[in-house]
């Protein structure tokens, strides 16, 4: 490839990946007219607080490890090493996110009181902690798709995710009028479906491999990223 061809390819892929990312995250904007009609301001605030709690928990349990996948994947000498890296990353985030989710489940009442002042949303909080695992798996799966330079596949995942979330929100929030619980159900079910599909794809392509040395290198690499994210 000439430098001009490489620049054009990079720009094209960047635009496609940006589209896919926007599609995955635009649910709140698409659903805003429905949320403002079927959710009270307190409900909407509760949804945002739950999402913030999971975001912070994701940082604390080291899920930025997916960001390290690109570096080690590109630097790998051969295809087996790449598969080993990808599998190690996915297995590591599954384990770390499961531990983080278990801790949050055990401390659900205390954390709910700290967030809301009472335990009125403890059921929703317990359910939402499970998205810590689904979000982690999806992040690794999408990073793997990008590392393999498959932008159309990436956008397809974004479209499917958006469609699932909107459909489930309509069912649980509009039709069944479950308010905050409905939003949580929607996030958990759509996240589980996408995570299962992506994990199946990753393990089918990369196999099951685990390297403690690779895991240690990845953790050392992401430590400054975790500190920056906490900041």
ChimeraX attribute file (.defattr): number of C-alpha atoms within 10 A of each C-alpha:
attribute: neighborCount
match mode: 1-to-1
recipient: residues
	/A:1	7
	/A:2	6
	/A:3	8
	/A:4	9
	/A:5	10
	/A:6	11
	/A:7	12
	/A:8	11
	/A:9	13
	/A:10	12
	/A:11	12
	/A:12	13
	/A:13	17
	/A:14	14
	/A:15	13
	/A:16	18
	/A:17	22
	/A:18	14
	/A:19	16
	/A:20	23
	/A:21	17
	/A:22	15
	/A:23	20
	/A:24	19
	/A:25	13
	/A:26	14
	/A:27	17
	/A:28	14
	/A:29	10
	/A:30	13
	/A:31	14
	/A:32	14
	/A:33	11
	/A:34	15
	/A:35	22
	/A:36	12
	/A:37	10
	/A:38	18
	/A:39	21
	/A:40	13
	/A:41	12
	/A:42	10
	/A:43	17
	/A:44	17
	/A:45	14
	/A:46	18
	/A:47	21
	/A:48	11
	/A:49	16
	/A:50	20
	/A:51	18
	/A:52	12
	/A:53	18
	/A:54	22
	/A:55	14
	/A:56	12
	/A:57	18
	/A:58	23
	/A:59	17
	/A:60	17
	/A:61	19
	/A:62	21
	/A:63	27
	/A:64	23
	/A:65	26
	/A:66	24
	/A:67	17
	/A:68	20
	/A:69	21
	/A:70	17
	/A:71	12
	/A:72	18
	/A:73	20
	/A:74	12
	/A:75	10
	/A:76	14
	/A:77	10
	/A:78	10
	/A:79	11
	/A:80	12
	/A:81	17
	/A:82	18
	/A:83	22
	/A:84	19
	/A:85	24
	/A:86	30
	/A:87	23
	/A:88	23
	/A:89	28
	/A:90	27
	/A:91	19
	/A:92	24
	/A:93	25
	/A:94	21
	/A:95	13
	/A:96	20
	/A:97	27
	/A:98	20
	/A:99	15
	/A:100	21
	/A:101	25
	/A:102	16
	/A:103	12
	/A:104	23
	/A:105	19
	/A:106	11
	/A:107	12
	/A:108	22
	/A:109	19
	/A:110	14
	/A:111	18
	/A:112	23
	/A:113	14
	/A:114	11
	/A:115	15
	/A:116	15
	/A:117	10
	/A:118	13
	/A:119	16
	/A:120	12
	/A:121	19
	/A:122	18
	/A:123	15
	/A:124	20
	/A:125	26
	/A:126	20
	/A:127	17
	/A:128	25
	/A:129	26
	/A:130	22
	/A:131	25
	/A:132	29
	/A:133	26
	/A:134	24
	/A:135	24
	/A:136	25
	/A:137	30
	/A:138	23
	/A:139	20
	/A:140	29
	/A:141	27
	/A:142	26
	/A:143	19
	/A:144	26
	/A:145	19
	/A:146	18
	/A:147	16
	/A:148	12
	/A:149	13
	/A:150	15
	/A:151	22
	/A:152	15
	/A:153	16
	/A:154	22
	/A:155	21
	/A:156	14
	/A:157	22
	/A:158	23
	/A:159	17
	/A:160	15
	/A:161	22
	/A:162	22
	/A:163	16
	/A:164	20
	/A:165	23
	/A:166	19
	/A:167	14
	/A:168	20
	/A:169	27
	/A:170	19
	/A:171	16
	/A:172	19
	/A:173	23
	/A:174	17
	/A:175	12
	/A:176	11
	/A:177	16
	/A:178	17
	/A:179	19
	/A:180	24
	/A:181	20
	/A:182	21
	/A:183	25
	/A:184	26
	/A:185	20
	/A:186	22
	/A:187	23
	/A:188	21
	/A:189	16
	/A:190	23
	/A:191	24
	/A:192	19
	/A:193	14
	/A:194	21
	/A:195	23
	/A:196	15
	/A:197	15
	/A:198	21
	/A:199	21
	/A:200	14
	/A:201	15
	/A:202	22
	/A:203	17
	/A:204	10
	/A:205	12
	/A:206	20
	/A:207	15
	/A:208	15
	/A:209	17
	/A:210	18
	/A:211	13
	/A:212	10
	/A:213	10
	/A:214	17
	/A:215	17
	/A:216	10
	/A:217	12
	/A:218	23
	/A:219	20
	/A:220	13
	/A:221	17
	/A:222	18
	/A:223	14
	/A:224	11
	/A:225	18
	/A:226	19
	/A:227	12
	/A:228	10
	/A:229	12
	/A:230	10
	/A:231	6
